[in-house]
Amino acid sequence: MTRKWQGARTCWHCGQKFRTQRGGGYIFAVVKDPIGNLLRLHKDCVKHVTGGGYAAVANEVES
């Protein structure tokens, strides 16, 4: 069982809200910054932030 996501539902890079999927949940990607923090952002924004210590981790869907 996954726990309910309590964080912000906006993209770390562009600041816009995440898209929802049918049946509930949010669609986003996860990037790790140079000091190890996990950042949620749109899948389209990943190509703008990777490099310079930022690495793509996964594409996810959470409720």
C-alpha positions in Angstrom: 0.0 0.0 0.0 1.3 3.4 -0.9 1.0 6.3 1.5 -0.9 9.4 0.6 1.2 12.2 -0.9 1.2 15.2 1.4 3.5 17.5 -0.6 2.9 20.3 -3.0 1.2 19.4 -6.3 3.2 21.8 -8.4 6.2 21.3 -10.6 9.6 22.2 -9.0 10.9 23.6 -12.3 8.0 25.6 -13.9 5.6 26.0 -10.9 2.5 24.8 -12.7 0.1 22.1 -11.3 0.6 18.4 -12.1 -1.9 16.7 -14.5 -4.3 14.2 -12.9 -5.0 10.8 -14.4 -8.4 9.1 -14.7 -9.2 7.3 -11.5 -7.2 9.7 -9.3 -3.5 10.4 -8.8 -1.0 12.7 -10.2 1.5 12.2 -13.1 5.1 13.4 -12.5 8.8 12.6 -12.7 11.3 12.6 -9.9 14.8 14.2 -10.1 17.5 14.0 -7.5 19.5 17.2 -6.8 23.3 17.3 -6.1 22.7 17.0 -2.3 20.2 14.1 -2.5 16.8 15.7 -2.3 14.1 14.3 -4.5 12.2 16.9 -6.6 8.9 16.3 -8.4 8.4 17.9 -11.8 6.6 17.4 -15.1 8.0 14.7 -17.4 8.5 17.4 -20.0 10.6 19.5 -17.6 13.1 16.8 -16.9 15.1 17.5 -20.0 15.6 21.2 -18.9 17.0 20.3 -15.5 19.2 17.2 -15.9 22.9 17.7 -15.9 25.0 19.7 -13.5 24.4 17.2 -10.7 20.7 16.8 -11.3 19.8 13.2 -12.3 16.4 11.7 -13.4 15.2 9.0 -11.0 11.8 7.8 -12.1 8.4 8.5 -13.6 5.6 8.0 -11.1 1.9 8.2 -10.4 0.8 8.9 -6.8 -2.6 9.6 -5.2 
